Amino acid sequence: MYLYVFSGKASMLCTTLITDLDLMQLSHLLTPQAQQMESSLVRELLQYSQQPDILSLAGGLPDETLMPPLPDLAPVTSFAQYGPSEGEPALRQQISHIISERGLSVESSQVLVTNGSQQGLDLISRLVLNPGDVVLTEQPTYLAALQVFQLQGAVVKTVESDETGMNPEALKAAIEQYNPKAVYLIPNFQNPAGHCYSVARREAIAEIIDAHNILLVEDDPYRDLYYDDVVITPIASLLNAAPWVYMGSFSKVLWPGLRVGYVSASPSVMPFLVKIKQASDLHTNRLGQSLVSTFIAEGKLPAHLEVIRSSYKGKRDVMAAALERELGDCMTIHAPKGGMFFWLALPEDVSSKQILHDALEQKVLVLPGTPFFPTREAYTDGFLRLSFARLSHADIEKSITVLASVIRSHIG
Ligand SMILES: Cc1ncc(COP(=O)(O)O)c(C=O)c1O
């Protein structure tokens, strides 16, 4: 459990606490994984992001002012009945085109529509992970994936990563050392670190995965949000032999509240995934699927993506300039080539938890990097993740000025 409670300030910032008493009363019922599961700090802080007087750099929420109006749906009653577990046929077809255009050629029979890509992670984990099985991840990595892996009782082992992705030599060594079931990668504009894999890394990693025949779990929700020239070929498309699953989402580019995402997989994996989906929730909400499908069928997606990219690129540039101006003398600022996040390494001995607390007192919410580090050995309090997606240019400037003064007050 994360205890972000500061002396005398508990009412200001207090995450969901599970007391020892709660645990004692339920311990004969709860699985060990449920007892040990940590709450997501991002979800906990969401309540602050929604307060109008707070400038939030913390969430992974897209800018709602850029969300298009929901399309009109003519025969709404046809979506009121139960539907197929795999998803609406028209949407599966559209998704298979989208994925194939990215360079990973798939049939619509290889597409499963899910309740967000988060559900894809859950289904895959249930499919392959037994308690004690090892999953390899980047360091840091997406915290809600860690929650899913931990819920299955899996052991997460991290592999050294930098701004061009996971280190292939380190990956090879980790596979040989831990004999993992799967490797989980976010190659494009990663959450939280913002990295984007180089082509050479993609190729080297695919070769290693093929040679060891482990499952590649490729998570790609940010790939349409690119602002610079990048080659973002899916790693799954470079495999020759190993099984793979590739996940995507409409959350970051359309309407996250509709919870429409997808999993595609190598043909042998697909039937198993569909059975887990049946057991999990029968099928994804038909209305949400139909709204997304109609928007795509009306031909509106490409132009909409251009609008989002242009807006977010402007915000990314404003944040990069503000960070450089305010903190460039004491920190290295890496502007991400896409996505929503800056990943900041704080000056030595500056605590992200303390910055969270002090900035919140000045109505700026930031997200400490700690929960994105899967392993305790590397647990570190020296990082912040900052999202530029939801604030106006003026509010980005304002919040970075506040944040910089807070960080400076903690240096030396
Ligand atoms: C890397 C990554 N994967 C998956 C998700 C889940 O997205 P959704 O379930 O909304 O599609 C997110 C959301 O922030 C994410 O950052």
The ligand as an SDF file (V2000), in Angstrom:
LIG
                    3D

 16 16  0  0  0  0  0  0  0  0999 V2000
    0.9490    1.7320  -21.4580 C   0  0  0  0  0  0  0  0  0  0  0  0
   -0.5260    1.6670  -21.2450 C   0  0  0  0  0  0  0  0  0  0  0  0
   -1.1670    0.5320  -21.5340 N   0  0  0  0  0  0  0  0  0  0  0  0
   -2.4980    0.4260  -21.3760 C   0  0  0  0  0  0  0  0  0  0  0  0
   -3.2440    1.4820  -20.8810 C   0  0  0  0  0  0  0  0  0  0  0  0
   -4.7130    1.2840  -20.6970 C   0  0  0  0  0  0  0  0  0  0  0  0
   -5.4550    2.0330  -21.5830 O   0  0  0  0  0  0  0  0  0  0  0  0
   -6.9760    1.7360  -21.8710 P   0  0  0  0  0  0  0  0  0  0  0  0
   -7.3990    0.5940  -21.0070 O   0  0  0  0  0  0  0  0  0  0  0  0
   -7.7060    2.9890  -21.5440 O   0  0  0  0  0  0  0  0  0  0  0  0
   -7.0380    1.3810  -23.3080 O   0  0  0  0  0  0  0  0  0  0  0  0
   -2.6230    2.6830  -20.5690 C   0  0  0  0  0  0  0  0  0  0  0  0
   -3.3830    3.7970  -20.0110 C   0  0  0  0  0  0  0  0  0  0  0  0
   -2.8960    4.7740  -19.5110 O   0  0  0  0  0  0  0  0  0  0  0  0
   -1.2090    2.7780  -20.7470 C   0  0  0  0  0  0  0  0  0  0  0  0
   -0.5350    3.8910  -20.4530 O   0  0  0  0  0  0  0  0  0  0  0  0
  1  2  1  0
  2  3  1  0
  2 15  2  0
  3  4  2  0
  4  5  1  0
  5  6  1  0
  5 12  2  0
  6  7  1  0
  7  8  1  0
  8  9  2  0
  8 10  1  0
  8 11  1  0
 12 13  1  0
 12 15  1  0
 13 14  2  0
 15 16  1  0
M  END
$$$$
